[in-house]
Amino acid sequence: MTTFHSTRSTTDSLTSKEAIRLGLADDGGLFVTDSLGETKVDIADLAGRSYQAIAYDVLHALLPDFGEDELKDCIAAAYGTQWSDERITPLKPVGDDYILELFNGPTSAFKDVALQILPRFMARTAPAGGDGADHADEKIMILTATSGDTGKAALAGFADAPGTAITVFYPQGKVSQVQELQMTTQTGSNVNVAAVEGNFDDAQSAVKRIFGDRELAGRLAADSHVVLSSANSINVGRLVPQVVYYFSAYAQLLEQQVINVGDEVEFVVPTGNFGDILAGYYAKRLGLPVKHLVVASDKNNVLFDFLTSGTYNRQRPFYQTISPSMDILVSSNLERMLYYFAEGDTRLISMLMNDLKNWGTYEVPEPLLAKVRQLFGCGWANEDQVREMIADCWAKNRYVIDPHTACAYFVAQQMPRDPLTPRVILATASPYKFPRTVNEALGFDATGTDFDCMDVLARETGTVAPAALRGLEHADVRFDTVVPIDGMEDFVESAAKAL
């Protein structure tokens, strides 16, 4: 039986449904299973299979307590007509590399892959005390901090979903105009959005504190019948759907006859919170022939420094960049990766995370770092390099990339090329989410509003702005609350009472 427990202790023994419903372990750790990789996904017949069929095999291996019909229903609802490409995550040749487009969902960001299915998973989890009458009116409130894309993708997934509510916090002035409007215009009777005075790390740390506040949990349960859960990639139900697109990329390389079954592939991944690339590690554990996973960072290159030195240090300048979704100094999902590379040493993980909390830094043992570096490479791009890569990719390939994807594109160009190993760059967002930055990089007119910039980008490149993004110009803003970091708990409590 596959059970889940915290990265910091083995006292829990939860099903995947229980782990998804809770989101975060009581001790602040992230849920993991020691069964990861015991069930492999057969890669021999991947070619020609639909995304939905591949998703079933992968998710069945990772979440075995979901029944066949449950999983198939979740998959059918999550990966249907709301996607603009029936392949869901199409793979496209760009120069000598391949780009895996993860942004064809309803909010034009890779988060849709997971956040279209997470609410469907949640709906199939039972309340904490079982199905008894005491818990029949229990609601889950999804509580999420976002650096830009998770917020809208979670809001879109959970809006009006039965038995749930959602509250999203984003850093004021530190997301793009389009990202902000995507959140503040969200419809739905069960949604709440607030800007916070601070950066993403401040907001994420506060959300983790709120999850750990037992007194608050007691009040929410007693007064409002509300329990809190997360839609960030700290939630295992948010992480595992992302494993599917690595298998989908491999299937498409097989179909295009770029590789044969068993050939290795490299993936270059723009990442801030480490979830997007951790999913690639999970794919490797499930039997996907992954040669290297390369972390691409922006100027907030805390992961680059960690992977090169073994010291993780969040006590450093925070830069607001043109790739805002990666402006993160505390990469939560790194904890899961360290757990697996430390072979389940919960005492070590607990000690490292304690050091991070108390001193802002930790250092991993040298043998552990050596193991990590056999699989994980790294690189980073500064602001000028990001702009240059957007221009370079358009000039050479007539393909438009967003600033986050441009970080990975830059790192890929710096790597030595192995002609026998195809390289896949993960494209995490539509360039239309950042039209001003993209236009500036391409030398197009970048004056006027973000919507004017979208129109220029479409005209100059012959591409089409996603309707949901272009339509934001005339959408009504519903949420304009700004709260201080220490006011987030009160905001959550009042949102719960309003339910």
N, C-alpha and C positions, 0 to 999 in steps of 0.2 A: 504493500500500500504506500503510495506517495504521500508523504506528509511534509508540512512546511513549518519552519521555526525561524527565530531571529538569527541574524548574523552574529549577534553578541551573546547568545545563550542557546541551549538546546531544551529549555524547559517547555516550550510550546510544542504541540503536536497537532497541527491543524490541517484540514483538507484545503485544497486550492480555493474552494468557494469561501471558506471561512477567512483565509488569508486575503482574498480579494475584498471581502466585505470590510475587514478591519483596516486594510491599507498599510498601517505601520504597526510594528510590534510594540508592546507595552514598554519595553526598555529602550525604545528609540531606534532599535535596529531595523533592518529590512528583511522581509521574508525570503527565505531560500529553501530549496529542497536538496537533500543529499542524494536523491534519485536522478539528478540531472544527467542525462546521457545514458542511463541504463536502457531506455527504449530509444532505438535509433530510427531515423526516417530513411526509408529506402530511396537512394538517389538514382537507382538504375532506370526507373520509369518516370522520372520527372518531366522529361521533354514532352511537350504537347499537352500537358495537363493544365487545366484552368487554375487561376489564382485561388478560387474557392476550394478546389479539390486539394491543392497543396496545403492550404490553410487548415483543412480538416486534419490531415496527417500530422502536421506540426503541432497544432493545438491539442490534439488527442494525446500526443506523447507528453506534452507539458502540463496538461490539466485533466488528468485521467478521471476525476470524479464528475466531470460533465458527461452526461449520456450522449450517445450518438445523435439522437434527434435534437437534443438541446444545442449541441455544438453546431449542427447543420443549420438550425433555425437562426442562431446568432450570426453565423457566417453569411447566410443568404441576405439577412436584413442589413448587415454592415457593409457588404461589398456588392451593392446593386446599382441602380440607376443614378444614385447620387454621385457616382464617379464619371468623369468625362472620358475615360478610356477603359474599355472593357477588360484590358489586361491589368487594371488597377495600378500596378507599378511597372510601366513599360521601360524596357532597356533600349537605349539608343546609342549607336556608335557616334562618338565625337572625337575626331582626330584618331590617334592611336589607342584611345581609351574608350570606355563605355560609361554612359551616364544612366543611373537608375532614377527615374523620375518618381518621386514620392509625393508629389503635390497636386495630383489630379482629383483630390477629394473635395468635399463641399467648402472647406475653409482655406484651400490652396497651400497647405503645409503638411509635412510628413506626419504630424501628430494625428491627422485624421485616420491613419491606418489603424491606430490603437483606439482612438477615442470614438470611432463609430461602433466598435464592438464592446468596449468596456461597459457602457450602460446596459447592454443586453446581458452581459455576464452578471452584472449587479442584480438585475431583475430576477435572476435565477438563484440568488443566494438567500438562505433563510436568515431571519433575525437571530441575534446572538443566543437567545435562550431557546432556540428551536422554533417550531411552528405553532407553539401554544397561543391561546387567546391573549395571554398577558402581552404578547409582542405583536399582535395583529396590526396595531396602528403605528408601529415603529417606522419612522422615516429615516433614510440615510441622507445626511447632508454632505455632499462632496465639497471639500475645502481645498482650494488650490492656489498656490502662488505661481505666477507665470512671468517669464522673461520676454513674452511676446506672442508665441504661437499656441502654447498649450491652452491658454485661457479661452480663446475663441473656439478651438476644436472641442474642448470639454463642454463649453456652453452649448455648442451646436448639438453635441451628442446627448446631453442630459436635459435640454429644454423640454419641459412638459413630460418627461419620462415618469411613469407612475411610481409612487413610493419613494421618490428622490427629490432633493433640492440641490442647488449648487451655488456656492459663493466663491468668487474669483477676485484675487488681489493682484494688481500689477504695479510696477514702479512708476510713479508719476513722472512724465517727461522723458522716460527712458525706453519707450517703444515707438515704432513708427506711427505716423498719423493714421495710416490704413489699419494697422494692428489695433490701435486704440479704438477707432470707430467700429471695427468688427466686434469689439467687446461691449462698448457702451450703447450700441444700438440693438443688442441681442433681445429678441422677443422671448416670451415664455413667462408663465405665472410663477415658476419656481426658481427663478434666477436672480442673483444679486451680484453686483460688480462694484468694486471700489478701487480707486488709486491710493497708493500709500506713499508717504514721504520717506523715501529711502531707495536703495537699489534692490535688485532681485534677491541677493543673498540675505539682506535684512528681512525681506518679506518671507522667504523660504524658511529662515531660522525661526521666525515668529510663528509660522504655521506649524512647524515641528513642535514648538513649545506648547501651542494650543492643543495639539494631539496628545501631548504628555500630561495635560492638566486634568488630574483626576477629579478635582472639585468641580470644574466646569462640566466635565462629562456627566457627573452626577446630576448637576442642575439641568442640563439639556435633556437628559433622560426623564427626570421627574417632571419638569415643567412643560416640555414640548414633545416628549417621546421621540427625540432626535438623537441619532448616533452619527459621529463624524467618520468620514472615510476620505481617501485621497484619489485624485485623478492624475497626480504627478507620476513620473516614472518610478517613484519609490513604491508605487502599487504594482505588485507582480502581475495583476491583470492588465496593466497598461504596458508593461515591458514585453510580455510574451508574444502579443500579436506582431510586434516588430521583427521577431525572428523569422516570420513567414517570408518577408520580402528578400531576405538573403537567399532562401531556397528558390524563390521566384526568379531572381536574377540568374541563378545557376541554370534553372530550367530553360530560360531564354537563350543563354549562351550555348546550351546543348542544341536547341532548336536551330539556332543560326549557324551551327556546325563550327563554332569557334573553338569548342573543347570537346573532348570525349569524356565519358563517365569516369570519374576518379581523378581527372586533372584538377590541379589546384588553381585557386583564384585569389587575387588580392583585393581588398576593399579599402577605400580611402573615405573617411567619414568625418564631416564637420560635426563637432560635438562640444557641448558645454557641461551638461549634467551627466554625461557618460552613458545614458540609457541607449541611445541610438547605436553606439558601437558595442556596448555590452551584449545587445541582441545578436550581434555577429559572433561573439564568443559562445553564446548559447547554441547558435546554429552549428558551430564547430563541434561542440560537445554532442550534438544530435547526429553527427556523422557527415556534415558538409565539409568538403575538402578546402578549407580556408588556409591559405599559406601565411598571410599577414593581415592584420587589422591596423590601419594607420590612423592615428588620432590627428585631426586637423583643427588647430585652435586659431582664434584671432589674437589681438594684442593682449587680451587677458589669458596669458599662456601658462596658467598654473599647472595644467596637465602635462604640457611639454617639459616644464621644469621638473615635475615629479618623475616622469618617465626617463629623464636623462640623469637625475641626481639621486632618486630614491627618497627625497625629502618633499613632503607636501606642505606648502606654506601659504596660508590664505592671508597672512599679514603683509599685504603688498598693495600698491596703488590699484584702484578700480578704474578701468577705462570705459567710458561710454563710446561705443564704436558704431560703425555703419552696419555691423552684423549683430544687432542687439540681442537676438535670442541666444547668443553664445557668450554674452557678458555675464559670466558666472565665475565665482572664485571658490565655491564649495560644491564639488561635483559629487552629488549624493550617491550615484550608482557605482562609483569606484569602490565603495564598501563591499558590494556584492562580489565584484571581481577579486578583491583582495581575499575575501572569505574562501573562494574556490582555489586560488593559487596558494593560500596558506593551508590547504587541505583540511578546511573545516575547523581551524584553531580559533574558537570563539573568544578565548581569553586574550589572544593577541589582538583580534579585531576590536574587542571592547577597550583594550588599553590604548590602541591607536586613536580610536574615536574620542576617548576621554582626553587624550593629549590635544587633539584638534579643538575640542570644546574649551579646554582650560587654557591652552597656550597658543592656539591658532596654528599649530604645526605638528607634524609627526614624521618619523623616519622609519622606513620598512627595512627589515634585515636584508643584507646584501644577497644571500641566496634566493630570497623571494623575488627581489627586483630582477635578478638574472633570468629567472623563469618567465616573468612577465614580459621582459624585453625580447625573448625568443619569438613571441607572437605579436606583440604590440610595438609598432613604430610610431613616430610622432614628427610633427612639424607645425609651423605657425606662420601666419601672414600678417604683416602690418597693414595699415589703412591704404597706403599708396599701392602696395602689392595687390590688395583686393581689387582696387579700381583697375589696375593694369590687367589683371586676369579677366575681368568682365569684358574689357576691350579686346584682349587677346583672343578669348574664346569666340567672340562675335566676328572678329576680323578673319580668323583662320577657319572657322567652322560654321559661320552663320547660325550660331546657336546662342541664345541669351540665357545667362545664369544670374542668380541672385547673389548678394554679397556673402551669404553663408556657404553656398556651394562654391563660390570663388575661392574661399579659404582652402577647401579641399583640392580644387583645381590647381592652385598654386603649389600646394605640398606635393601633389602628384608630379608636377613638372620638375620638382627638385630631386625626385627619387631616381635612383638608377633603374633603367628599364630592363626587365627580363623578358625577352621576346617570346618565351614559352609560357609566360604566366599572364593571362589577361587581367586588366586592372579595371575595377568598377568604382566610379566616383558616385557617392550618394548625393542626389540633388534634393535638398530638404524643403525648399520653398519656391513658390512662383516668383519670378522677377517683378511681377505686378504688385507684390506686397511692399516693394521698396523702389517704386518707380523713379523717385527723384535721384536717389543714389545711382541707380542703373543708368539713367539718362546722363547724369554728370560724367560717369565713367565712359560712356559711349560718345560723348561730345554732342549730345542732343540738347534741345532747349529744356532746361530744368527750372524755369521760372513758373510762377502760377501755383495752383494747388496740386496736391498729389494726383487729383483726378485729371487735371490738365496734363500732368506728366504721363499718366497712363495712356491718354489719347495720343500724345507725341510718340511714346514708345511703340504703340500699335502701328501707327502710320509709318514710322521709320523702319520698322523691322518686319512688317507684314505678319505680325502675330496678333492674337486676339486676347484682350483682357478678360479674365474670368468674370462672368456676369455678376456673381455675388460680390466681387470686389468693386466693380465699376458702379454697381447699384448703391453702394454705401453713401454716395454723395448726397442723396436725397432721403436717406433713412433718418428716422427720428432718434435723437439721443435720449436714452431713458435713464442713464446713470451718470451722475457727475459728482458723487461723493468723494472727498479726499480725507483719508484718516491718517493720523500718526501711527507709527509702528506699535506703540503701546495702546492704541485704541482699536486694534484689530480684534481682540477678544470680545470687546463690547459689541462691535459690529456683528460678529458671528452670533452672539447671544440674541441680539435684537432681530436678526434675520430668522433665527430659529423660532422665536416667539411669533413672528408674523405668519409662520406656517400654520 
